Amino acid sequence: MKQTLTAGLDRLGLSLADETLDRLVAFGEAVVEKNRVMNLTAITEPERVAELHLLDSLTLLRVLPLAGKSLLDVGTGAGFPGVPLKLAEPTLRLTLLDSLQKRMHWLEAEALPALGLEARFLTGRAEDFAAAHRERFDVVTSRAVARLNLLCELCLPYVHLGGYFLAMKAATASEELEEAQKAIRLLGGSFERTEQFEIGGQTHCVIVIHKTAHTPPQYPRSWSRIKQKPL
């Protein structure tokens, strides 16, 4: 895992201390081990964990400077991309959000303490926390949660004016972006660019959306409403 991670970081033009690499590997191994008793990931082969979870998460270091920023990871699942980013950039002020209590308990009570990491944890649906945490974050990320037009309504309300929403997508990014143009505009966002990275023989994309206007107060709607009538 470490060898794959080191080679992949070199290709991305990133360099991390050896101690940081060891902690990233320790987290990857912890995910694989916990996956024996909890459904965290379908990817368990060490090389693929390094590529498709760790390196994929760390591509965001190439997209925006994250030092000292507040970051919300929506639908964090097993902790990606938030935990690898916090390991690589310790000054990041990290909040993890997910609706699955067992996963969040594992991250809060076991995984992060073992790594010596601190973060905030929000357990529940993204639309339910938006009122209390509206426009409070410099950066909001989300990875493999929903199509972009739905995801924008869940995430953009959390981004403060001038901040960024980074949507991590696969090769369908351009199709989803076209579909989401209306939602981005209505929710106060402005598409800035798409960054592409080749990892493990696959194209990984990061759609960069700049928050240029306040999100109207009626958003986000309930999840059932978002799915029934996408923006």
matplotlib code that plots the C-alpha trace (Angstrom):
import matplotlib.pyplot as plt

x = [0.0, 2.8, 4.7, 1.6, 0.8, 4.3, 4.4, 0.9, 1.7, 4.8, 2.7, 0.3, 3.2, 2.6, 5.1, 4.3, 6.5, 7.3, 5.4, 2.3, 2.6, 2.6, -0.4, -2.3, -1.4, -2.5, -5.9, -6.3, -5.4, -7.9, -10.7, -9.9, -9.8, -13.1, -14.7, -14.6, -17.4, -18.9, -19.8, -17.4, -16.0, -16.1, -12.4, -10.2, -7.0, -4.2, -3.0, -6.6, -7.3, -4.2, -5.3, -9.0, -9.5, -6.3, -4.9, -8.3, -8.9, -5.5, -6.2, -8.0, -4.7, -4.0, -7.3, -7.4, -5.0, -6.6, -4.2, -6.3, -9.6, -12.8, -14.0, -17.2, -17.2, -20.8, -21.6, -18.1, -18.8, -15.6, -13.9, -13.1, -11.9, -11.9, -9.6, -6.8, -7.0, -6.7, -3.7, -2.0, -2.9, -3.2, -4.3, -7.5, -10.6, -12.5, -16.2, -17.5, -21.2, -22.9, -26.3, -25.0, -24.5, -22.3, -19.7, -19.7, -19.2, -16.3, -14.6, -15.2, -14.5, -11.9, -10.3, -9.5, -8.4, -6.0, -4.5, -4.4, -6.8, -9.5, -12.7, -16.3, -19.0, -22.5, -24.6, -27.7, -28.9, -27.3, -30.5, -31.3, -28.2, -28.2, -30.2, -27.8, -24.6, -25.7, -22.9, -20.3, -17.6, -14.7, -14.9, -17.5, -16.6, -18.6, -17.6, -19.9, -23.1, -25.6, -25.8, -24.5, -27.9, -29.1, -25.8, -25.6, -28.8, -27.3, -23.9, -24.0, -26.1, -23.2, -20.6, -20.0, -19.9, -16.6, -16.0, -16.0, -17.9, -15.7, -17.7, -15.6, -16.9, -15.9, -15.9, -19.6, -18.6, -19.3, -22.8, -23.7, -22.4, -24.6, -27.6, -26.8, -26.4, -29.8, -29.3, -25.8, -27.2, -30.3, -28.3, -25.7, -22.9, -20.8, -19.0, -15.3, -13.5, -13.1, -9.8, -9.0, -6.6, -5.7, -5.5, -5.3, -6.2, -9.4, -10.3, -11.2, -12.7, -13.2, -15.9, -15.0, -18.0, -17.4, -20.1, -20.8, -24.3, -26.2, -28.3, -32.0, -33.5, -35.9, -33.0, -32.3, -35.7, -36.4, -34.6, -37.8, -38.6, -35.1, -35.4, -39.0, -38.3, -34.6, -33.7]
y = [0.0, 2.5, 1.8, 2.4, 5.5, 6.9, 6.3, 7.8, 10.9, 11.4, 11.3, 13.8, 16.1, 15.8, 15.1, 14.0, 13.2, 9.5, 9.6, 11.0, 8.2, 5.6, 7.2, 7.1, 3.5, 2.8, 4.3, 2.3, -0.9, 0.0, 0.5, -2.9, -4.6, -3.0, -4.0, -7.6, -6.8, -3.6, -2.7, 0.2, -0.5, -3.0, -2.2, -4.2, -5.1, -3.0, -1.5, -0.5, 1.0, 3.1, 4.2, 4.5, 5.7, 7.4, 8.9, 9.8, 11.7, 13.4, 14.8, 17.7, 19.0, 19.8, 21.6, 24.1, 25.2, 23.7, 24.9, 26.4, 26.0, 24.6, 21.6, 19.6, 16.1, 15.3, 11.5, 10.7, 6.9, 5.3, 8.7, 9.6, 12.2, 13.9, 11.8, 11.5, 15.2, 15.9, 13.5, 15.3, 18.8, 18.8, 22.5, 21.6, 22.1, 18.9, 18.1, 14.7, 14.2, 10.8, 9.3, 5.9, 5.9, 2.7, 4.2, 7.5, 5.8, 3.8, 7.0, 9.0, 6.4, 4.2, 5.3, 9.0, 8.6, 5.8, 8.3, 11.2, 13.2, 15.6, 16.4, 17.3, 14.7, 15.2, 12.0, 12.4, 13.5, 16.5, 18.4, 18.1, 20.0, 22.8, 25.2, 25.0, 25.1, 27.3, 28.9, 28.2, 26.3, 27.3, 24.1, 21.3, 18.0, 15.0, 11.7, 9.1, 10.3, 11.3, 12.9, 16.4, 18.2, 16.5, 16.9, 20.7, 21.1, 19.1, 20.8, 24.4, 25.7, 24.8, 26.8, 30.4, 33.2, 33.0, 29.4, 26.2, 23.0, 20.2, 17.4, 14.2, 12.4, 9.7, 9.9, 11.0, 14.4, 16.4, 14.8, 15.5, 19.0, 19.8, 18.3, 20.4, 23.9, 25.2, 23.8, 25.4, 28.8, 28.7, 27.7, 30.5, 28.6, 29.3, 26.5, 27.4, 24.4, 20.6, 19.0, 15.5, 13.0, 9.5, 7.1, 3.3, 3.4, 5.4, 9.0, 10.9, 14.3, 17.1, 19.6, 23.0, 25.2, 28.7, 30.1, 33.5, 34.3, 33.3, 30.1, 31.0, 30.0, 27.5, 25.2, 22.4, 20.8, 17.3, 14.5, 13.0, 16.4, 16.7, 13.3, 13.9, 17.3, 17.9, 21.5]
z = [0.0, 0.9, -2.3, -4.4, -2.4, -2.8, -6.6, -7.0, -5.1, -7.2, -10.4, -8.8, -8.0, -4.3, -1.5, 2.0, 5.0, 5.6, 8.9, 7.1, 4.6, 7.4, 9.0, 5.7, 5.2, 8.8, 8.1, 4.9, 6.7, 9.5, 6.9, 5.4, 8.8, 10.0, 6.7, 7.9, 10.3, 8.9, 5.3, 4.6, 1.1, -1.7, -2.4, -0.1, -2.1, -0.6, -3.9, -4.9, -1.5, -1.9, -5.4, -5.3, -1.7, -0.5, -3.7, -4.9, -1.7, -1.9, -5.4, -3.6, -2.4, -6.1, -6.6, -3.7, -0.9, 2.2, 5.0, 7.8, 6.0, 7.4, 5.4, 5.6, 4.1, 3.2, 3.0, 4.3, 4.6, 5.7, 6.0, 2.4, 1.4, 4.8, 6.9, 4.3, 3.8, 7.5, 7.7, 4.9, 6.0, 9.9, 10.0, 8.2, 10.4, 9.5, 10.0, 8.9, 8.0, 7.4, 8.1, 9.1, 12.9, 13.0, 10.6, 12.3, 15.7, 14.4, 13.0, 16.1, 18.8, 17.1, 13.8, 14.4, 18.0, 16.9, 14.4, 16.9, 14.8, 15.9, 13.9, 14.4, 13.6, 12.4, 12.2, 10.1, 6.7, 5.1, 4.6, 8.3, 9.5, 6.9, 9.0, 12.0, 9.9, 7.0, 5.0, 7.6, 5.7, 3.4, 1.5, 1.2, -0.4, -1.4, -3.1, -4.7, -2.9, -5.6, -9.1, -9.2, -9.6, -6.3, -4.6, -5.1, -3.1, -0.2, -0.2, -1.5, 1.4, 3.7, 1.7, 2.8, 0.2, -1.6, -0.6, -2.8, -3.3, -4.6, -6.2, -6.7, -9.8, -12.3, -16.1, -16.2, -14.8, -17.9, -18.3, -14.7, -14.9, -17.9, -16.0, -12.9, -14.5, -13.3, -9.8, -9.5, -10.6, -8.3, -5.3, -5.5, -7.2, -10.3, -12.2, -12.2, -13.7, -13.8, -12.7, -14.1, -12.6, -13.9, -11.0, -11.2, -14.9, -14.3, -14.8, -11.6, -11.9, -9.4, -10.3, -8.7, -7.9, -6.5, -4.1, -5.5, -4.0, -0.9, -1.2, -1.0, 2.4, 1.0, 0.1, 0.8, 0.6, 2.1, 0.4, -1.0, -2.6, -4.0, -5.7, -6.9, -8.4, -9.0, -9.7]

ax = plt.figure().add_subplot(projection="3d")
ax.plot(x, y, z, "-o")
ax.set_aspect("equal")
plt.show()
